Every structure is written in structure tokens, then in C-alpha cells.
Amino acid sequence: MKEQIPDPKHTSALTQELQNCRADLKLAQSELEKLRTGFDKRGMEIISLKKSNQEREAELKYETDRLKDQSRRDKEELAKAQEKVKQLPAQSVLQEAQEELLQARREAERHQESLGCAEQELQEQRGRLASAQAELQALRDSEQEQQESVTRLREKTARLEASLQSSASQSLEAEQVLEEQNRSLRLQLEESRRSSARLGQEQEEQGRRLEESEQEREALRRSLNEMEEQKRQLDRALDKTNKEMEQLSSESRKAAQALQAQLEELRERSKRDQQEAQRQGKERLEELERAQASLRTLQEEVSRLKKDLLACSEDRDNAQLDKELLTNRLKHLEGELESQRGSHSDRSREVRGLEDKVKHLEMELDEERNSVELLTDRMTRGRDQIDQLRSELMQEKSSKQDLELDKIAFERQMKELKSRLADMEGQSRSSAGVSQLESKVQELEERLHSEEREKNGMLAAQRRAERKLKELNITMDEERQQHTDQRDQLSLRVKALKRQVDEGEGEVERVEGLRRKALRDMEEQLEQKEALQARVTALEAELKRKIQQSRRAALDSSALSSEEEDDEEGFYDVSSITSILTESNLQTSSC
């Protein structure tokens, strides 16, 4: 028996060890989950870094090819511009070419400054990449910094692209400007033929300036070559970063493999611990299920009781509301009775007031009719003005077309005269004919300018007329809208007053019926009163007759008996008279 009884100290130690083992198991499970999540995140980050590096390499290759093509096109455009400038001997053209060259120099300096900034940024990126290599040993932080450096590289490449695009757009604008200048120079060359003898010395100076411009262009070419060299350096730096990223990815793979081995060991240990924990967990789950079943029964009982309480409270509230509604209804009915008693006298006053309102509204309707007639007159006058303005506009448009036709004819004559002048200059005719033609051209130009001024005046008058027409249309629309609004308001007021008049007439008819009924009742009462008065007079006559008969009989009988009979008959007659009078009073009071 002693051997079978367990030691309590030993059992407490075992339970303590079991609790410690469970706590260690929970910690190991949480660490295992953290390691798994970290490993998965690092793997996804490495894959995303590889993809981003590949995309960056492709983008940089595409951008370098595009920049090379742009630089080649810029060189070709500069060569074309040089040839055009060499062909044009005018001094103004050379000055404009020098200004364009100065602008090109400034643009090249700006490009050099932007490239210097880009080199500085590249050096900063190299330092950041070196720091990223040192920090990549701590996996997540290093990878985040690499992503930031990659985004900065993208922004820098985008800035370089923007600068190159701006240079390309500026070169295109320069081409357009050169083409426009070529057109103007061709026109100036026709005039410069007359003064070709004076421009010999200036041409030599222009040749020297052209040589200087060619030297400046060669400097620009050298700057473009330097830009291409800087692009190559950027490509090499990107290759270095890609290699470093590959090294980092290989190191991260090795670390992941080591973590995988540790995870497998932890899994084996955790499986054994989990089996023991599952067995104990099942027992606890059974106890929990039993407790939950008892809780459910209690909760159902409580919910049922709550529903009963809510139903009782609702019934009580409904009864209270019904009581309040009934009391309110009684009060309302009492108030309606009192208001109906006092409404008979008010209705007559309302009817008189409605009649006055109807008269006033009839007067207002007459006034509105007069205002409508005035508005129609104004509208007709406005339509007449609009028709007049439209006819004026049509006349101005026809005159405008005539002026345009005259302008086209004058322009045709100008072109013919200019062609004739050019032919005469080519054929070297006399200066007198040329001066006559020039004077004729000037006269035609003056006529053309005067006609243009007239045309502008006509257009201004047309615009004023159109503006006036629009203003008239707007005022007409506003007046029409006001008229329709007033008419609608008056129609609504008339309808409301008609409704009130109909209601008042119905009320008057009802009051008149009540009055007629009261008159009939009064007539019936008067008839009953007259009948009662006739009956009273008849009774009085009968009483008098009976009194006279009794007196005659009293003369024949004895004194005592006659006195007693007289007293009895007098008493009877007086009581009958009082009864008749009370009956008549009761009948009149009932009526």
C-alpha cells in the first residue's frame, strides 16, 4: 500500500515541469510561425527585387538606345542647319544663326549641369548601394533600402529622359524657327540682289563668323559625346548594382536553407508536443461542450422571459396610448361642438368678405387685361424692331461679301503686280516703270487697307446690331415669362376664390335652409298659440254662461243653499281655468 501511494512533492514537480513544457511549446510554436512568415516575406521580396532589376535593365537599355537615336538626329539636324546657313549670304541670317548658336550653347551648358547633377546623384546612389550591401545581412531592412535606391534610380532615369526629351523638343523648335527664317530670307534675298555690290566685304566677315559657329557646333558635338560617355557610365553602374543584387539573393538563399533545416527540427519537436497537447485539449473540449450546453439552456430561458416582459410592456403602452387617444378625441369633439356653435355668425361675415374679394379680384382682372394688352403692343413693336435689325444684318452681310470679293480681286492684282515686278527686276528694265508699278502697288495696298477698315467697321456695326438683337430677345423673353407667371398666379387666385365662393354659397344655402326651418317652426308655434287663445276665449264664454245660469237658479232657491252652490261652482270654475292655462303654457314651452 505504501508503494502504491504517490509522493505529493513528486506530483507537484511533475505538474510544474508539464506547465513549463507547455509554455516552452507555445513559445516555440509562436517563434516557428514568426520564422515562417519572415521566410515567406523574404522570399517574396527577393523575387520582387529580381523582377524589378530585370525591368530596370530593360528600361535603361531602351532609354540608352533612344538617347543615341536622338543625339544622332540632333547631329543630322545641326548639319542641315549649317548647310542652310552657308547657302544664305545675308547678314541678318548670319546674326540670327549666331543667336541660335548662342542659345544652343546655353542649352548645352544646361545639359552639362544636369549631367553633373546626375553624376552626383549616381555617386550618392553608389554610396547608398554600398550601405545597402552592408545592411542586407539583416534581410528585411536591407531589402527595403534597396527598394528605395531602385525607386530613386528610376526617378533619376525619368529626369534624364525628361531632359533629353526637352532637348529634342528644343531642337525641333529650332528647326521650325530655321525654316521660318529661311522663308523670310528668301523674300529678303530678292531685295538683297539690288545691293549685292555692297555686301562683298560683309560676306567675308560672315564667313569668319560661320567658321566660329562651326567651331561652336564642334564643341556641342563634343558635349554630346561626353553625354553619351556619361550614359555608358550609368549603364556600368547599373550592371554593378545588378551583380550586387545577385550576390545578395544568393546569400539570402543560403540563409533560407539554414532556416529551413532549423524549421524541420522544430517541426519534429513540435509534432510530439502537439500530440500530447491535443490529447489534453480533447478532454478540455468535452468539458467546455458540456458547460456550453448548460449555458445555452439558461440563455434560452432568459431570452424567453425577456420576450414575455417586452410583450407585457408593449400591451401596457398600447393601453395607455389608447386611453390618451380617446381623451384627446373627446376634447377635440367638444372643441368642434363649441366652434360649430359660434361658426353660424362667422359664416355670414365670411360670405360678405368673399363677395368683397370677388369684386376686388374682378377689378384686378380688368387691370391685368389692360397690362396684357400693353405687353402685346410692346411685343409687336419688339418684333418689328427685330425684323428691321434682321434686314439690316442681311444688308451688312451682303456688303461684307462684296468687300471680301473686292479684297480677293485686289489681292489677285497685287500678286500679278508683284510677279510683274519680279519679271521686270529679272529683265533689268528701266527704273521709271518700276517706280510706277511700285506706286501703283502702294495705291492698291492703301485701297486694300481702307477697304479692310471699312470691313472692320461693318463687322463692328454688325456685332453691335447682333448684340442689340440678343438684348431685345432677352427682354422679350423675360417680359413673356413675367406675363405667363402673372397670368398663372391670377388664374390660381381666381380658382381659389371661386372655390371659396362656392363653399360660401353652399354655407349660405345651408344657413338659409336652417332659417327657413326655424321660420316654419315659429309659424307652427304661432298657430298653436292662436288655437289655444281661441280655446281659452271659448272656455271663458262658457264660464260666464254657467255663472249666469247659476245666478238665476240662486234667485229661485234659498239664500244658504244658493250661497253654498255658488261657492262650489265658483271653486270648480276657477280650478278648471287654472288647469287650462297650465296646459297652454306647457304646450308653448314644448314648442
Sequence and secondary structure as in RCSB ss.txt:
>XXXX:A:sequence
MKEQIPDPKHTSALTQELQNCRADLKLAQSELEKLRTGFDKRGMEIISLKKSNQEREAELKYETDRLKDQSRRDK
EELAKAQEKVKQLPAQSVLQEAQEELLQARREAERHQESLGCAEQELQEQRGRLASAQAELQALRDSEQEQQESV
TRLREKTARLEASLQSSASQSLEAEQVLEEQNRSLRLQLEESRRSSARLGQEQEEQGRRLEESEQEREALRRSLN
EMEEQKRQLDRALDKTNKEMEQLSSESRKAAQALQAQLEELRERSKRDQQEAQRQGKERLEELERAQASLRTLQE
EVSRLKKDLLACSEDRDNAQLDKELLTNRLKHLEGELESQRGSHSDRSREVRGLEDKVKHLEMELDEERNSVELL
TDRMTRGRDQIDQLRSELMQEKSSKQDLELDKIAFERQMKELKSRLADMEGQSRSSAGVSQLESKVQELEERLHS
EEREKNGMLAAQRRAERKLKELNITMDEERQQHTDQRDQLSLRVKALKRQVDEGEGEVERVEGLRRKALRDMEEQ
LEQKEALQARVTALEAELKRKIQQSRRAALDSSALSSEEEDDEEGFYDVSSITSILTESNLQTSSC
>XXXX:A:secstr
 TTTS  HHHHHHHHHHHHHHHHHHHHHHHHHHHHHHHHHHHHHHHHHHHHHHHHHHHHHHHHHHHHHHHHHHHH
HHHHHHHHHHHH   HHHHHHHHHHHHHHHHHHHHHHHHHHHHHHHHHHHHHHHHHHHHHGGGTHHHHHHHHHHH
HHHHHHHHHHHHHHHHHHHHHHHHHHHHHHHHHHHHHHHHHHTTTTTTTHHHHHHHHHHHHHHHHHHHHHHHHHH
HHHHHHHHHHHHHHHHHHHHHHHHHHHHHHHHHHHHHHHHHHHHHHHHHHHHHHHHHHHHHHHHHHHHHHHHHHH
HHHHHHHHHHHHHHHHHHHHHHHHHHHHHHHHHHHHHHHHHHHHHHHHHHHHHHHHHHHHHHHHHHHHHHHHHHH
HHHHHHHHHHHHHHHHHHHHHHHHHHHHHHHHHHHHHHHHHHHHHHHHHHHHT  HHHHHHHHHHHHHHHHHHHH
HHHHHHHHHHHHHHHHHHHHHHHHHHHHHHHHHHHHHHHHHHHHHHHHHHHHHHHHHHHHHHHHHHHHHHHHHHH
HHHHHHHHHHHHHHHHHHHHHHHHHHHHHHHS HHHHHHHHHHHHHHHHHHHHHHHHHHHHHHHH 
